[in-house]
Amino acid sequence: LRLRDEEGGTEENGGKAGCFCALNFVYGLFDLSGTPSVWSDGDTSAPLSGNDLRYLVDLHLGPADVDRRDPMVSPLYADLAGMPPALFMVGTADPLLDDSLFMSARWAAAGCEAER
């Protein structure tokens, strides 16, 4: 997203984002405000549980006044138009399941090829 937004690159105009022919996301964390699968997991998953993920996000973001739904923080809320094809991979019992399912749906809704 930053290559596309800051450098003006898209596949169509030959910009820097065009240097990627495809993306492969494995266990992506796309919504730092927490998706339902992260919030409902508690301490049940290994190696990282939903509680672990929330703790690490809090460490990463610092102050509580950070907008966790800002597209620069949580790409799930970004404009995804012009992104290359993407493969989203996640386990069905993983706390990041919803992040991957929601992001792949948003990717496709933006007119980009998405596979999961």
C-alpha positions as CSV (number, residue, x, y, z in Angstrom):
1,L,0.0,0.0,0.0
2,R,2.8,2.4,0.8
3,L,4.6,1.8,-2.5
4,R,1.3,2.5,-4.3
5,D,0.3,5.5,-2.2
6,E,3.6,7.3,-1.6
7,E,5.3,6.5,-4.9
8,G,2.2,6.7,-7.0
9,G,2.9,3.2,-8.3
10,T,0.3,0.8,-9.7
11,E,0.6,-2.0,-12.1
12,E,-1.2,0.0,-14.7
13,N,1.2,3.0,-14.7
14,G,4.4,1.0,-14.1
15,G,5.1,2.6,-10.7
16,K,6.9,0.8,-7.9
17,A,3.9,-1.2,-6.8
18,G,4.1,-2.7,-10.2
19,C,7.3,-4.5,-9.3
20,F,5.2,-7.0,-7.5
21,C,3.5,-9.5,-9.7
22,A,1.7,-11.1,-6.8
23,L,1.6,-11.2,-3.0
24,N,1.4,-14.1,-0.5
25,F,0.1,-13.3,2.9
26,V,0.6,-16.0,5.6
27,Y,-1.2,-15.4,8.9
28,G,-1.7,-11.7,8.2
29,L,-2.7,-9.2,10.9
30,F,-4.8,-6.7,8.9
31,D,-7.0,-5.1,11.6
32,L,-5.2,-3.9,14.6
33,S,-8.5,-3.0,16.3
34,G,-9.1,-6.8,16.6
35,T,-11.3,-9.0,14.5
36,P,-13.9,-11.3,16.1
37,S,-11.6,-14.4,15.9
38,V,-8.8,-12.5,17.8
39,W,-11.2,-11.2,20.5
40,S,-12.9,-14.6,21.0
41,D,-9.7,-16.7,21.1
42,G,-8.5,-15.8,24.6
43,D,-5.6,-18.1,25.5
44,T,-6.6,-21.1,23.5
45,S,-4.2,-21.0,20.5
46,A,-0.6,-21.7,20.2
47,P,2.0,-20.4,19.6
48,L,0.2,-17.0,19.7
49,S,-3.2,-16.7,21.2
50,G,-5.7,-13.9,20.8
51,N,-4.6,-12.4,24.1
52,D,-0.9,-12.6,23.0
53,L,-1.8,-10.8,19.7
54,R,-3.7,-8.0,21.5
55,Y,-0.7,-7.6,23.9
56,L,1.8,-7.3,21.0
57,V,-0.4,-4.8,19.2
58,D,-0.6,-2.7,22.3
59,L,3.2,-2.8,22.6
60,H,3.5,-1.9,18.9
61,L,1.0,1.0,18.8
62,G,1.9,2.6,22.2
63,P,-0.5,5.3,23.2
64,A,-4.1,4.4,23.6
65,D,-5.2,7.4,21.4
66,V,-3.9,5.8,18.2
67,D,-6.8,5.1,15.8
68,R,-6.5,1.4,15.3
69,R,-8.7,1.6,12.2
70,D,-6.5,4.1,10.4
71,P,-5.6,2.6,7.0
72,M,-1.9,3.2,7.7
73,V,-2.3,1.1,10.9
74,S,-4.8,-1.5,9.8
75,P,-4.7,-2.1,6.0
76,L,-8.2,-3.8,6.2
77,Y,-9.6,-0.2,6.1
78,A,-7.4,1.0,3.2
79,D,-8.4,1.6,-0.4
80,L,-7.1,-1.5,-2.1
81,A,-7.7,-0.6,-5.7
82,G,-4.9,-1.4,-8.0
83,M,-3.2,-4.0,-5.8
84,P,-1.7,-7.1,-7.4
85,P,-3.2,-10.6,-7.1
86,A,-2.9,-12.0,-3.6
87,L,-3.0,-15.4,-1.9
88,F,-4.2,-15.4,1.7
89,M,-3.1,-18.4,3.9
90,V,-4.3,-19.1,7.4
91,G,-5.3,-22.1,9.5
92,T,-9.0,-22.6,10.3
93,A,-8.3,-22.6,14.1
94,D,-6.0,-19.6,14.1
95,P,-7.0,-16.4,15.8
96,L,-6.0,-14.5,12.6
97,L,-8.6,-16.4,10.6
98,D,-11.0,-13.4,10.3
99,D,-8.2,-11.0,9.4
100,S,-7.4,-13.2,6.4
101,L,-11.0,-13.9,5.4
102,F,-12.0,-10.2,5.7
103,M,-8.9,-8.9,3.9
104,S,-9.3,-11.4,1.0
105,A,-13.0,-10.3,0.7
106,R,-12.0,-6.6,0.7
107,W,-9.2,-7.3,-1.8
108,A,-11.7,-8.9,-4.2
109,A,-14.3,-6.2,-3.6
110,A,-11.7,-3.6,-4.7
111,G,-11.5,-5.5,-8.0
112,C,-8.2,-7.2,-7.3
113,E,-7.6,-11.0,-7.6
114,A,-7.7,-12.8,-4.3
115,E,-7.4,-16.4,-3.4
116,R,-7.6,-18.2,-0.1
